[in-house]
Amino acid sequence: MNKQRRKEIKKLHKALQNLHSRLETIMEKEEEYHANLLEQKISRIKKSVDAICSMTEAAECIAGALDYLEEIK
């Protein structure tokens, strides 16, 4: 792999790290919101749980992509 492609992969890796960090921050806020919903409607709680599950899966996929990119280095 040439220097330019390695540089592009490094940029992509950094962007994915930032995306992963941002997603985890949003997920933490949603988990906090969920914890405070105990007195709210059940449908809102279900939506919150679904959102947390989806964000967790997305974070895991991004983490996997980061692992693959690190193997290229």
All heavy atoms as a GROMACS GRO file, in nm:
protein
  594
    1MET      N    1   0.085  -0.117   0.000
    1MET     CA    2   0.000   0.000   0.000
    1MET      C    3   0.090   0.124   0.000
    1MET      O    4   0.184   0.131   0.077
    1MET     CB    5  -0.089  -0.002   0.124
    1MET     CG    6  -0.180   0.117   0.128
    1MET     SD    7  -0.299   0.111   0.263
    1MET     CE    8  -0.398  -0.026   0.213
    2ASN      N    9   0.055   0.217  -0.087
    2ASN     CA   10   0.141   0.334  -0.096
    2ASN      C   11   0.110   0.436   0.015
    2ASN      O   12   0.013   0.424   0.088
    2ASN     CB   13   0.133   0.399  -0.236
    2ASN     CG   14   0.001   0.467  -0.263
    2ASN    OD1   15  -0.073   0.502  -0.172
    2ASN    ND2   16  -0.030   0.486  -0.389
    3LYS      N   17   0.198   0.534   0.025
    3LYS     CA   18   0.193   0.634   0.132
    3LYS      C   19   0.061   0.712   0.131
    3LYS      O   20   0.001   0.736   0.235
    3LYS     CB   21   0.312   0.728   0.117
    3LYS     CG   22   0.326   0.828   0.229
    3LYS     CD   23   0.450   0.912   0.211
    3LYS     CE   24   0.467   1.013   0.320
    3LYS     NZ   25   0.590   1.091   0.305
    4GLN      N   26   0.015   0.748   0.012
    4GLN     CA   27  -0.107   0.829   0.002
    4GLN      C   28  -0.229   0.750   0.050
    4GLN      O   29  -0.312   0.803   0.123
    4GLN     CB   30  -0.130   0.876  -0.142
    4GLN     CG   31  -0.252   0.965  -0.154
    4GLN     CD   32  -0.267   1.023  -0.292
    4GLN    OE1   33  -0.175   1.014  -0.373
    4GLN    NE2   34  -0.380   1.084  -0.319
    5ARG      N   35  -0.240   0.624   0.012
    5ARG     CA   36  -0.354   0.544   0.057
    5ARG      C   37  -0.347   0.520   0.208
    5ARG      O   38  -0.450   0.522   0.276
    5ARG     CB   39  -0.360   0.413  -0.021
    5ARG     CG   40  -0.413   0.434  -0.163
    5ARG     CD   41  -0.446   0.303  -0.230
    5ARG     NE   42  -0.329   0.224  -0.264
    5ARG     CZ   43  -0.263   0.233  -0.379
    5ARG    NH1   44  -0.302   0.317  -0.472
    5ARG    NH2   45  -0.158   0.157  -0.402
    6ARG      N   46  -0.228   0.498   0.261
    6ARG     CA   47  -0.215   0.484   0.406
    6ARG      C   48  -0.258   0.612   0.477
    6ARG      O   49  -0.323   0.608   0.582
    6ARG     CB   50  -0.071   0.449   0.444
    6ARG     CG   51  -0.038   0.302   0.428
    6ARG     CD   52   0.091   0.265   0.499
    6ARG     NE   53   0.207   0.339   0.452
    6ARG     CZ   54   0.285   0.302   0.350
    6ARG    NH1   55   0.260   0.191   0.285
    6ARG    NH2   56   0.388   0.375   0.315
    7LYS      N   57  -0.224   0.725   0.418
    7LYS     CA   58  -0.263   0.855   0.475
    7LYS      C   59  -0.416   0.869   0.474
    7LYS      O   60  -0.475   0.915   0.572
    7LYS     CB   61  -0.197   0.968   0.395
    7LYS     CG   62  -0.220   1.105   0.452
    7LYS     CD   63  -0.145   1.210   0.370
    7LYS     CE   64  -0.170   1.349   0.424
    7LYS     NZ   65  -0.098   1.451   0.347
    8GLU      N   66  -0.479   0.830   0.365
    8GLU     CA   67  -0.625   0.838   0.355
    8GLU      C   68  -0.691   0.745   0.457
    8GLU      O   69  -0.791   0.780   0.520
    8GLU     CB   70  -0.672   0.801   0.214
    8GLU     CG   71  -0.642   0.908   0.110
    8GLU     CD   72  -0.714   1.038   0.140
    8GLU    OE1   73  -0.835   1.035   0.173
    8GLU    OE2   74  -0.649   1.145   0.130
    9ILE      N   75  -0.634   0.625   0.476
    9ILE     CA   76  -0.689   0.532   0.574
    9ILE      C   77  -0.672   0.589   0.714
    9ILE      O   78  -0.762   0.578   0.799
    9ILE     CB   79  -0.624   0.393   0.561
    9ILE    CG1   80  -0.677   0.325   0.434
    9ILE    CG2   81  -0.650   0.307   0.684
    9ILE    CD1   82  -0.613   0.194   0.402
   10LYS      N   83  -0.561   0.654   0.739
   10LYS     CA   84  -0.539   0.717   0.869
   10LYS      C   85  -0.644   0.826   0.894
   10LYS      O   86  -0.699   0.836   1.005
   10LYS     CB   87  -0.398   0.776   0.875
   10LYS     CG   88  -0.359   0.826   1.011
   10LYS     CD   89  -0.214   0.872   1.014
   10LYS     CE   90  -0.176   0.920   1.152
   10LYS     NZ   91  -0.037   0.964   1.158
   11LYS      N   92  -0.674   0.906   0.792
   11LYS     CA   93  -0.778   1.009   0.805
   11LYS      C   94  -0.914   0.945   0.832
   11LYS      O   95  -0.990   0.992   0.916
   11LYS     CB   96  -0.786   1.093   0.678
   11LYS     CG   97  -0.674   1.192   0.660
   11LYS     CD   98  -0.697   1.270   0.532
   11LYS     CE   99  -0.581   1.359   0.496
   11LYS     NZ  100  -0.605   1.432   0.370
   12LEU      N  101  -0.944   0.838   0.759
   12LEU     CA  102  -1.070   0.768   0.776
   12LEU      C  103  -1.080   0.710   0.917
   12LEU      O  104  -1.184   0.719   0.983
   12LEU     CB  105  -1.083   0.657   0.672
   12LEU     CG  106  -1.209   0.572   0.678
   12LEU    CD1  107  -1.333   0.657   0.661
   12LEU    CD2  108  -1.204   0.466   0.570
   13HIS      N  109  -0.972   0.654   0.964
   13HIS     CA  110  -0.967   0.597   1.098
   13HIS      C  111  -0.996   0.705   1.202
   13HIS      O  112  -1.076   0.685   1.294
   13HIS     CB  113  -0.830   0.533   1.122
   13HIS     CG  114  -0.818   0.462   1.251
   13HIS    ND1  115  -0.774   0.524   1.365
   13HIS    CD2  116  -0.847   0.333   1.286
   13HIS    CE1  117  -0.774   0.437   1.464
   13HIS    NE2  118  -0.818   0.321   1.419
   14LYS      N  119  -0.935   0.821   1.188
   14LYS     CA  120  -0.956   0.932   1.281
   14LYS      C  121  -1.101   0.979   1.276
   14LYS      O  122  -1.163   1.003   1.380
   14LYS     CB  123  -0.860   1.048   1.245
   14LYS     CG  124  -0.873   1.169   1.333
   14LYS     CD  125  -0.815   1.144   1.469
   14LYS     CE  126  -0.813   1.274   1.547
   14LYS     NZ  127  -0.780   1.253   1.686
   15ALA      N  128  -1.157   0.989   1.155
   15ALA     CA  129  -1.297   1.032   1.142
   15ALA      C  130  -1.390   0.931   1.207
   15ALA      O  131  -1.487   0.970   1.274
   15ALA     CB  132  -1.332   1.051   0.994
   16LEU      N  133  -1.362   0.802   1.191
   16LEU     CA  134  -1.446   0.700   1.254
   16LEU      C  135  -1.432   0.703   1.405
   16LEU      O  136  -1.530   0.682   1.477
   16LEU     CB  137  -1.410   0.561   1.200
   16LEU     CG  138  -1.464   0.529   1.061
   16LEU    CD1  139  -1.408   0.396   1.012
   16LEU    CD2  140  -1.615   0.526   1.060
   17GLN      N  141  -1.312   0.731   1.456
   17GLN     CA  142  -1.294   0.744   1.600
   17GLN      C  143  -1.380   0.859   1.653
   17GLN      O  144  -1.445   0.846   1.757
   17GLN     CB  145  -1.148   0.769   1.635
   17GLN     CG  146  -1.062   0.647   1.630
   17GLN     CD  147  -0.917   0.678   1.667
   17GLN    OE1  148  -0.861   0.778   1.625
   17GLN    NE2  149  -0.858   0.590   1.745
   18ASN      N  150  -1.379   0.971   1.581
   18ASN     CA  151  -1.459   1.086   1.622
   18ASN      C  152  -1.608   1.053   1.618
   18ASN      O  153  -1.684   1.088   1.709
   18ASN     CB  154  -1.430   1.208   1.535
   18ASN     CG  155  -1.293   1.266   1.560
   18ASN    OD1  156  -1.235   1.248   1.667
   18ASN    ND2  157  -1.237   1.334   1.462
   19LEU      N  158  -1.650   0.986   1.511
   19LEU     CA  159  -1.789   0.944   1.498
   19LEU      C  160  -1.828   0.851   1.611
   19LEU      O  161  -1.934   0.866   1.673
   19LEU     CB  162  -1.810   0.876   1.362
   19LEU     CG  163  -1.949   0.820   1.334
   19LEU    CD1  164  -2.051   0.933   1.330
   19LEU    CD2  165  -1.948   0.746   1.202
   20HIS      N  166  -1.743   0.757   1.642
   20HIS     CA  167  -1.768   0.662   1.750
   20HIS      C  168  -1.783   0.735   1.883
   20HIS      O  169  -1.876   0.708   1.960
   20HIS     CB  170  -1.653   0.560   1.756
   20HIS     CG  171  -1.676   0.446   1.847
   20HIS    ND1  172  -1.617   0.439   1.970
   20HIS    CD2  173  -1.752   0.335   1.835
   20HIS    CE1  174  -1.655   0.328   2.030
   20HIS    NE2  175  -1.738   0.262   1.949
   21SER      N  176  -1.697   0.829   1.909
   21SER     CA  177  -1.702   0.907   2.032
   21SER      C  178  -1.832   0.987   2.041
   21SER      O  179  -1.898   0.990   2.146
   21SER     CB  180  -1.582   1.000   2.039
   21SER     OG  181  -1.590   1.082   2.154
   22ARG      N  182  -1.870   1.050   1.932
   22ARG     CA  183  -1.994   1.129   1.930
   22ARG      C  184  -2.116   1.040   1.953
   22ARG      O  185  -2.207   1.076   2.027
   22ARG     CB  186  -2.006   1.206   1.799
   22ARG     CG  187  -1.905   1.319   1.788
   22ARG     CD  188  -1.900   1.384   1.652
   22ARG     NE  189  -2.031   1.428   1.607
   22ARG     CZ  190  -2.060   1.453   1.480
   22ARG    NH1  191  -1.969   1.439   1.386
   22ARG    NH2  192  -2.181   1.493   1.445
   23LEU      N  193  -2.117   0.923   1.888
   23LEU     CA  194  -2.228   0.830   1.904
   23LEU      C  195  -2.237   0.782   2.049
   23LEU      O  196  -2.346   0.774   2.106
   23LEU     CB  197  -2.212   0.711   1.809
   23LEU     CG  198  -2.321   0.604   1.817
   23LEU    CD1  199  -2.459   0.663   1.789
   23LEU    CD2  200  -2.291   0.493   1.720
   24GLU      N  201  -2.125   0.752   2.110
   24GLU     CA  202  -2.127   0.708   2.250
   24GLU      C  203  -2.178   0.819   2.342
   24GLU      O  204  -2.251   0.791   2.437
   24GLU     CB  205  -1.988   0.661   2.293
   24GLU     CG  206  -1.953   0.525   2.237
   24GLU     CD  207  -1.824   0.469   2.292
   24GLU    OE1  208  -1.734   0.549   2.327
   24GLU    OE2  209  -1.813   0.347   2.296
   25THR      N  210  -2.144   0.944   2.314
   25THR     CA  211  -2.194   1.056   2.394
   25THR      C  212  -2.345   1.066   2.384
   25THR      O  213  -2.415   1.081   2.485
   25THR     CB  214  -2.129   1.188   2.348
   25THR    OG1  215  -1.987   1.179   2.368
   25THR    CG2  216  -2.182   1.307   2.426
   26ILE      N  217  -2.397   1.055   2.262
   26ILE     CA  218  -2.542   1.059   2.241
   26ILE      C  219  -2.608   0.941   2.311
   26ILE      O  220  -2.712   0.956   2.376
   26ILE     CB  221  -2.576   1.059   2.090
   26ILE    CG1  222  -2.528   1.191   2.027
   26ILE    CG2  223  -2.725   1.040   2.068
   26ILE    CD1  224  -2.531   1.190   1.875
   27MET      N  225  -2.548   0.824   2.300
   27MET     CA  226  -2.603   0.705   2.363
   27MET      C  227  -2.607   0.722   2.515
   27MET      O  228  -2.706   0.686   2.579
   27MET     CB  229  -2.519   0.583   2.325
   27MET     CG  230  -2.576   0.452   2.373
   27MET     SD  231  -2.492   0.306   2.307
   27MET     CE  232  -2.323   0.335   2.357
   28GLU      N  233  -2.502   0.778   2.574
   28GLU     CA  234  -2.501   0.802   2.718
   28GLU      C  235  -2.613   0.896   2.760
   28GLU      O  236  -2.680   0.874   2.862
   28GLU     CB  237  -2.366   0.858   2.761
   28GLU     CG  238  -2.254   0.757   2.758
   28GLU     CD  239  -2.116   0.820   2.773
   28GLU    OE1  240  -2.105   0.942   2.795
   28GLU    OE2  241  -2.018   0.744   2.762
   29LYS      N  242  -2.636   1.000   2.680
   29LYS     CA  243  -2.745   1.094   2.710
   29LYS      C  244  -2.880   1.023   2.702
   29LYS      O  245  -2.968   1.048   2.784
   29LYS     CB  246  -2.741   1.213   2.615
   29LYS     CG  247  -2.625   1.306   2.641
   29LYS     CD  248  -2.624   1.420   2.541
   29LYS     CE  249  -2.502   1.509   2.563
   29LYS     NZ  250  -2.494   1.617   2.464
   30GLU      N  251  -2.896   0.936   2.601
   30GLU     CA  252  -3.021   0.863   2.586
   30GLU      C  253  -3.041   0.765   2.703
   30GLU      O  254  -3.152   0.749   2.753
   30GLU     CB  255  -3.024   0.787   2.453
   30GLU     CG  256  -3.158   0.722   2.422
   30GLU     CD  257  -3.273   0.820   2.404
   30GLU    OE1  258  -3.248   0.940   2.374
   30GLU    OE2  259  -3.389   0.777   2.420
   31GLU      N  260  -2.934   0.703   2.748
   31GLU     CA  261  -2.943   0.613   2.863
   31GLU      C  262  -2.983   0.690   2.989
   31GLU      O  263  -3.064   0.644   3.070
   31GLU     CB  264  -2.811   0.540   2.885
   31GLU     CG  265  -2.785   0.433   2.781
   31GLU     CD  266  -2.645   0.374   2.787
   31GLU    OE1  267  -2.553   0.439   2.840
   31GLU    OE2  268  -2.629   0.260   2.738
   32GLU      N  269  -2.927   0.810   3.003
   32GLU     CA  270  -2.962   0.896   3.116
   32GLU      C  271  -3.109   0.936   3.108
   32GLU      O  272  -3.182   0.932   3.207
   32GLU     CB  273  -2.873   1.021   3.112
   32GLU     CG  274  -2.870   1.100   3.239
   32GLU     CD  275  -2.769   1.214   3.230
   32GLU    OE1  276  -2.651   1.187   3.201
   32GLU    OE2  277  -2.811   1.329   3.252
   33TYR      N  278  -3.153   0.972   2.988
   33TYR     CA  279  -3.293   1.007   2.964
   33TYR      C  280  -3.382   0.888   2.999
   33TYR      O  281  -3.483   0.903   3.067
   33TYR     CB  282  -3.310   1.047   2.817
   33TYR     CG  283  -3.453   1.058   2.770
   33TYR    CD1  284  -3.529   1.170   2.802
   33TYR    CD2  285  -3.510   0.960   2.691
   33TYR    CE1  286  -3.660   1.181   2.758
   33TYR    CE2  287  -3.639   0.970   2.645
   33TYR     CZ  288  -3.715   1.081   2.679
   33TYR     OH  289  -3.843   1.092   2.635
   34HIS      N  290  -3.341   0.771   2.955
   34HIS     CA  291  -3.418   0.650   2.982
   34HIS      C  292  -3.431   0.625   3.132
   34HIS      O  293  -3.538   0.589   3.181
   34HIS     CB  294  -3.351   0.529   2.914
   34HIS     CG  295  -3.421   0.401   2.939
   34HIS    ND1  296  -3.379   0.313   3.035
   34HIS    CD2  297  -3.531   0.346   2.883
   34HIS    CE1  298  -3.460   0.209   3.037
   34HIS    NE2  299  -3.552   0.226   2.944
   35ALA      N  300  -3.324   0.645   3.204
   35ALA     CA  301  -3.327   0.622   3.349
   35ALA      C  302  -3.426   0.716   3.418
   35ALA      O  303  -3.484   0.682   3.522
   35ALA     CB  304  -3.187   0.642   3.407
   36ASN      N  305  -3.447   0.834   3.359
   36ASN     CA  306  -3.538   0.931   3.419
   36ASN      C  307  -3.682   0.917   3.371
   36ASN      O  308  -3.770   0.994   3.410
   36ASN     CB  309  -3.488   1.073   3.390
   36ASN     CG  310  -3.357   1.102   3.460
   36ASN    OD1  311  -3.335   1.056   3.571
   36ASN    ND2  312  -3.270   1.176   3.394
   37LEU      N  313  -3.708   0.818   3.289
   37LEU     CA  314  -3.841   0.801   3.231
   37LEU      C  315  -3.936   0.713   3.312
   37LEU      O  316  -4.047   0.689   3.269
   37LEU     CB  317  -3.830   0.736   3.091
   37LEU     CG  318  -3.801   0.829   2.976
   37LEU    CD1  319  -3.792   0.748   2.848
   37LEU    CD2  320  -3.906   0.935   2.961
   38LEU      N  321  -3.893   0.665   3.423
   38LEU     CA  322  -3.971   0.566   3.496
   38LEU      C  323  -4.117   0.607   3.516
   38LEU      O  324  -4.204   0.522   3.521
   38LEU     CB  325  -3.904   0.533   3.629
   38LEU     CG  326  -3.766   0.468   3.616
   38LEU    CD1  327  -3.706   0.446   3.755
   38LEU    CD2  328  -3.776   0.337   3.540
   39GLU      N  329  -4.143   0.734   3.525
   39GLU     CA  330  -4.279   0.780   3.546
   39GLU      C  331  -4.346   0.822   3.416
   39GLU      O  332  -4.459   0.868   3.416
   39GLU     CB  333  -4.279   0.896   3.646
   39GLU     CG  334  -4.227   0.856   3.783
   39GLU     CD  335  -4.220   0.972   3.880
   39GLU    OE1  336  -4.274   1.079   3.851
   39GLU    OE2  337  -4.159   0.953   3.986
   40GLN      N  338  -4.281   0.803   3.303
   40GLN     CA  339  -4.335   0.842   3.173
   40GLN      C  340  -4.413   0.726   3.111
   40GLN      O  341  -4.417   0.615   3.163
   40GLN     CB  342  -4.222   0.886   3.080
   40GLN     CG  343  -4.142   1.003   3.129
   40GLN     CD  344  -4.221   1.132   3.128
   40GLN    OE1  345  -4.304   1.154   3.043
   40GLN    NE2  346  -4.193   1.218   3.225
   41LYS      N  347  -4.465   0.751   2.993
   41LYS     CA  348  -4.542   0.650   2.921
   41LYS      C  349  -4.453   0.535   2.875
   41LYS      O  350  -4.337   0.553   2.839
   41LYS     CB  351  -4.609   0.713   2.799
   41LYS     CG  352  -4.713   0.816   2.834
   41LYS     CD  353  -4.774   0.872   2.708
   41LYS     CE  354  -4.877   0.976   2.743
   41LYS     NZ  355  -4.937   1.036   2.625
   42ILE      N  356  -4.510   0.416   2.872
   42ILE     CA  357  -4.437   0.296   2.833
   42ILE      C  358  -4.387   0.306   2.689
   42ILE      O  359  -4.277   0.261   2.657
   42ILE     CB  360  -4.526   0.171   2.852
   42ILE    CG1  361  -4.546   0.146   3.000
   42ILE    CG2  362  -4.465   0.049   2.785
   42ILE    CD1  363  -4.641   0.035   3.034
   43SER      N  364  -4.463   0.366   2.602
   43SER     CA  365  -4.420   0.377   2.462
   43SER      C  366  -4.293   0.459   2.448
   43SER      O  367  -4.206   0.428   2.365
   43SER     CB  368  -4.531   0.437   2.375
   43SER     OG  369  -4.557   0.570   2.412
   44ARG      N  370  -4.278   0.561   2.528
   44ARG     CA  371  -4.156   0.642   2.525
   44ARG      C  372  -4.038   0.562   2.576
   44ARG      O  373  -3.926   0.573   2.524
   44ARG     CB  374  -4.174   0.770   2.607
   44ARG     CG  375  -4.271   0.866   2.540
   44ARG     CD  376  -4.292   0.990   2.620
   44ARG     NE  377  -4.174   1.074   2.613
   44ARG     CZ  378  -4.158   1.184   2.684
   44ARG    NH1  379  -4.253   1.225   2.766
   44ARG    NH2  380  -4.048   1.256   2.673
   45ILE      N  381  -4.061   0.479   2.676
   45ILE     CA  382  -3.955   0.394   2.729
   45ILE      C  383  -3.911   0.294   2.623
   45ILE      O  384  -3.791   0.274   2.602
   45ILE     CB  385  -4.001   0.322   2.858
   45ILE    CG1  386  -4.022   0.424   2.970
   45ILE    CG2  387  -3.900   0.215   2.899
   45ILE    CD1  388  -4.086   0.368   3.095
   46LYS      N  389  -4.007   0.233   2.553
   46LYS     CA  390  -3.974   0.136   2.448
   46LYS      C  391  -3.894   0.203   2.337
   46LYS      O  392  -3.795   0.147   2.289
   46LYS     CB  393  -4.100   0.073   2.391
   46LYS     CG  394  -4.069  -0.033   2.286
   46LYS     CD  395  -4.195  -0.088   2.224
   46LYS     CE  396  -4.167  -0.195   2.121
   46LYS     NZ  397  -4.056  -0.176   2.032
   47LYS      N  398  -3.935   0.322   2.296
   47LYS     CA  399  -3.861   0.394   2.192
   47LYS      C  400  -3.718   0.423   2.237
   47LYS      O  401  -3.623   0.413   2.160
   47LYS     CB  402  -3.932   0.525   2.156
   47LYS     CG  403  -4.058   0.505   2.076
   47LYS     CD  404  -4.124   0.638   2.046
   47LYS     CE  405  -4.256   0.618   1.974
   47LYS     NZ  406  -4.324   0.746   1.948
   48SER      N  407  -3.703   0.460   2.363
   48SER     CA  408  -3.571   0.488   2.416
   48SER      C  409  -3.484   0.362   2.417
   48SER      O  410  -3.367   0.366   2.378
   48SER     CB  411  -3.583   0.544   2.558
   48SER     OG  412  -3.457   0.562   2.617
   49VAL      N  413  -3.541   0.250   2.459
   49VAL     CA  414  -3.468   0.124   2.461
   49VAL      C  415  -3.427   0.085   2.319
   49VAL      O  416  -3.313   0.044   2.294
   49VAL     CB  417  -3.552   0.012   2.527
   49VAL    CG1  418  -3.489  -0.125   2.506
   49VAL    CG2  419  -3.569   0.040   2.675
   50ASP      N  420  -3.520   0.099   2.224
   50ASP     CA  421  -3.489   0.068   2.085
   50ASP      C  422  -3.376   0.155   2.032
   50ASP      O  423  -3.286   0.107   1.961
   50ASP     CB  424  -3.613   0.085   1.996
   50ASP     CG  425  -3.720  -0.020   2.023
   50ASP    OD1  426  -3.690  -0.122   2.090
   50ASP    OD2  427  -3.835   0.001   1.979
   51ALA      N  428  -3.380   0.283   2.067
   51ALA     CA  429  -3.275   0.375   2.022
   51ALA      C  430  -3.140   0.337   2.081
   51ALA      O  431  -3.037   0.337   2.012
   51ALA     CB  432  -3.310   0.519   2.060
   52ILE      N  433  -3.138   0.301   2.209
   52ILE     CA  434  -3.014   0.260   2.274
   52ILE      C  435  -2.959   0.134   2.208
   52ILE      O  436  -2.839   0.126   2.179
   52ILE     CB  437  -3.036   0.238   2.425
   52ILE    CG1  438  -3.062   0.371   2.495
   52ILE    CG2  439  -2.916   0.168   2.488
   52ILE    CD1  440  -3.115   0.359   2.636
   53CYS      N  441  -3.045   0.038   2.180
   53CYS     CA  442  -3.002  -0.086   2.114
   53CYS      C  443  -2.943  -0.057   1.976
   53CYS      O  444  -2.837  -0.111   1.940
   53CYS     CB  445  -3.118  -0.184   2.102
   53CYS     SG  446  -3.169  -0.256   2.259
   54SER      N  447  -3.010   0.027   1.900
   54SER     CA  448  -2.961   0.060   1.766
   54SER      C  449  -2.827   0.132   1.772
   54SER      O  450  -2.736   0.103   1.693
   54SER     CB  451  -3.063   0.147   1.692
   54SER     OG  452  -3.180   0.074   1.667
   55MET      N  453  -2.813   0.225   1.864
   55MET     CA  454  -2.687   0.298   1.877
   55MET      C  455  -2.576   0.207   1.926
   55MET      O  456  -2.461   0.220   1.882
   55MET     CB  457  -2.703   0.420   1.969
   55MET     CG  458  -2.781   0.532   1.904
   55MET     SD  459  -2.786   0.681   2.006
   55MET     CE  460  -2.914   0.638   2.122
   56THR      N  461  -2.609   0.113   2.013
   56THR     CA  462  -2.509   0.017   2.060
   56THR      C  463  -2.458  -0.067   1.944
   56THR      O  464  -2.337  -0.088   1.928
   56THR     CB  465  -2.568  -0.072   2.171
   56THR    OG1  466  -2.606   0.010   2.282
   56THR    CG2  467  -2.467  -0.176   2.217
   57GLU      N  468  -2.550  -0.116   1.861
   57GLU     CA  469  -2.512  -0.195   1.744
   57GLU      C  470  -2.426  -0.112   1.649
   57GLU      O  471  -2.327  -0.160   1.594
   57GLU     CB  472  -2.634  -0.249   1.673
   57GLU     CG  473  -2.703  -0.360   1.750
   57GLU     CD  474  -2.823  -0.417   1.675
   57GLU    OE1  475  -2.824  -0.416   1.551
   57GLU    OE2  476  -2.915  -0.463   1.744
   58ALA      N  477  -2.465   0.014   1.627
   58ALA     CA  478  -2.388   0.102   1.538
   58ALA      C  479  -2.247   0.125   1.593
   58ALA      O  480  -2.148   0.121   1.520
   58ALA     CB  481  -2.460   0.236   1.519
   59ALA      N  482  -2.238   0.147   1.724
   59ALA     CA  483  -2.107   0.169   1.787
   59ALA      C  484  -2.019   0.045   1.772
   59ALA      O  485  -1.899   0.056   1.746
   59ALA     CB  486  -2.124   0.206   1.935
   60GLU      N  487  -2.079  -0.073   1.788
   60GLU     CA  488  -2.003  -0.196   1.772
   60GLU      C  489  -1.954  -0.213   1.629
   60GLU      O  490  -1.841  -0.258   1.605
   60GLU     CB  491  -2.088  -0.316   1.815
   60GLU     CG  492  -2.110  -0.323   1.964
   60GLU     CD  493  -2.213  -0.428   2.006
   60GLU    OE1  494  -2.272  -0.494   1.918
   60GLU    OE2  495  -2.234  -0.442   2.128
   61CYS      N  496  -2.037  -0.178   1.532
   61CYS     CA  497  -1.996  -0.186   1.391
   61CYS      C  498  -1.881  -0.089   1.362
   61CYS      O  499  -1.785  -0.124   1.292
   61CYS     CB  500  -2.115  -0.155   1.299
   61CYS     SG  501  -2.240  -0.285   1.296
   62ILE      N  502  -1.890   0.032   1.415
   62ILE     CA  503  -1.784   0.130   1.395
   62ILE      C  504  -1.655   0.081   1.461
   62ILE      O  505  -1.547   0.091   1.402
   62ILE     CB  506  -1.826   0.269   1.449
   62ILE    CG1  507  -1.939   0.326   1.363
   62ILE    CG2  508  -1.707   0.364   1.452
   62ILE    CD1  509  -2.005   0.448   1.422
   63ALA      N  510  -1.668   0.026   1.581
   63ALA     CA  511  -1.549  -0.027   1.650
   63ALA      C  512  -1.486  -0.139   1.567
   63ALA      O  513  -1.363  -0.147   1.557
   63ALA     CB  514  -1.586  -0.076   1.789
   64GLY      N  515  -1.568  -0.223   1.507
   64GLY     CA  516  -1.516  -0.329   1.420
   64GLY      C  517  -1.444  -0.273   1.300
   64GLY      O  518  -1.338  -0.322   1.260
   65ALA      N  519  -1.501  -0.168   1.240
   65ALA     CA  520  -1.437  -0.104   1.126
   65ALA      C  521  -1.302  -0.045   1.166
   65ALA      O  522  -1.204  -0.055   1.092
   65ALA     CB  523  -1.528   0.006   1.067
   66LEU      N  524  -1.297   0.014   1.285
   66LEU     CA  525  -1.171   0.069   1.335
   66LEU      C  526  -1.066  -0.041   1.349
   66LEU      O  527  -0.950  -0.023   1.312
   66LEU     CB  528  -1.192   0.139   1.470
   66LEU     CG  529  -1.266   0.272   1.465
   66LEU    CD1  530  -1.307   0.314   1.604
   66LEU    CD2  531  -1.181   0.379   1.399
   67ASP      N  532  -1.108  -0.156   1.401
   67ASP     CA  533  -1.016  -0.269   1.416
   67ASP      C  534  -0.960  -0.312   1.281
   67ASP      O  535  -0.840  -0.336   1.267
   67ASP     CB  536  -1.085  -0.388   1.483
   67ASP     CG  537  -1.116  -0.363   1.630
   67ASP    OD1  538  -1.054  -0.272   1.690
   67ASP    OD2  539  -1.202  -0.435   1.685
   68TYR      N  540  -1.048  -0.322   1.180
   68TYR     CA  541  -1.002  -0.361   1.047
   68TYR      C  542  -0.903  -0.259   0.990
   68TYR      O  543  -0.803  -0.296   0.929
   68TYR     CB  544  -1.120  -0.378   0.951
   68TYR     CG  545  -1.197  -0.505   0.971
   68TYR    CD1  546  -1.331  -0.504   1.006
   68TYR    CD2  547  -1.136  -0.629   0.956
   68TYR    CE1  548  -1.402  -0.620   1.025
   68TYR    CE2  549  -1.205  -0.746   0.975
   68TYR     CZ  550  -1.339  -0.742   1.008
   68TYR     OH  551  -1.408  -0.859   1.026
   69LEU      N  552  -0.932  -0.131   1.010
   69LEU     CA  553  -0.843  -0.027   0.958
   69LEU      C  554  -0.708  -0.030   1.029
   69LEU      O  555  -0.604  -0.006   0.967
   69LEU     CB  556  -0.908   0.111   0.971
   69LEU     CG  557  -1.027   0.136   0.878
   69LEU    CD1  558  -1.091   0.270   0.912
   69LEU    CD2  559  -0.984   0.133   0.733
   70GLU      N  560  -0.710  -0.060   1.158
   70GLU     CA  561  -0.584  -0.068   1.232
   70GLU      C  562  -0.496  -0.184   1.182
   70GLU      O  563  -0.374  -0.175   1.185
   70GLU     CB  564  -0.612  -0.084   1.382
   70GLU     CG  565  -0.662   0.045   1.444
   70GLU     CD  566  -0.708   0.028   1.587
   70GLU    OE1  567  -0.697  -0.083   1.643
   70GLU    OE2  568  -0.761   0.126   1.643
   71GLU      N  569  -0.560  -0.291   1.134
   71GLU     CA  570  -0.484  -0.404   1.080
   71GLU      C  571  -0.408  -0.366   0.953
   71GLU      O  572  -0.306  -0.425   0.922
   71GLU     CB  573  -0.578  -0.520   1.050
   71GLU     CG  574  -0.633  -0.588   1.173
   71GLU     CD  575  -0.730  -0.698   1.138
   71GLU    OE1  576  -0.737  -0.741   1.021
   71GLU    OE2  577  -0.802  -0.744   1.230
   72ILE      N  578  -0.456  -0.266   0.882
   72ILE     CA  579  -0.393  -0.224   0.756
   72ILE      C  580  -0.264  -0.150   0.782
   72ILE      O  581  -0.170  -0.160   0.706
   72ILE     CB  582  -0.490  -0.135   0.674
   72ILE    CG1  583  -0.612  -0.219   0.633
   72ILE    CG2  584  -0.421  -0.076   0.553
   72ILE    CD1  585  -0.722  -0.138   0.570
   73LYS      N  586  -0.257  -0.078   0.893
   73LYS     CA  587  -0.141   0.006   0.923
   73LYS      C  588  -0.016  -0.070   0.924
   73LYS      O  589   0.041  -0.153   0.931
   73LYS     CB  590  -0.158   0.076   1.057
   73LYS     CG  591  -0.265   0.180   1.052
   73LYS     CD  592  -0.275   0.244   1.187
   73LYS     CE  593  -0.388   0.345   1.189
   73LYS     NZ  594  -0.405   0.409   1.315
   0.00000   0.00000   0.00000
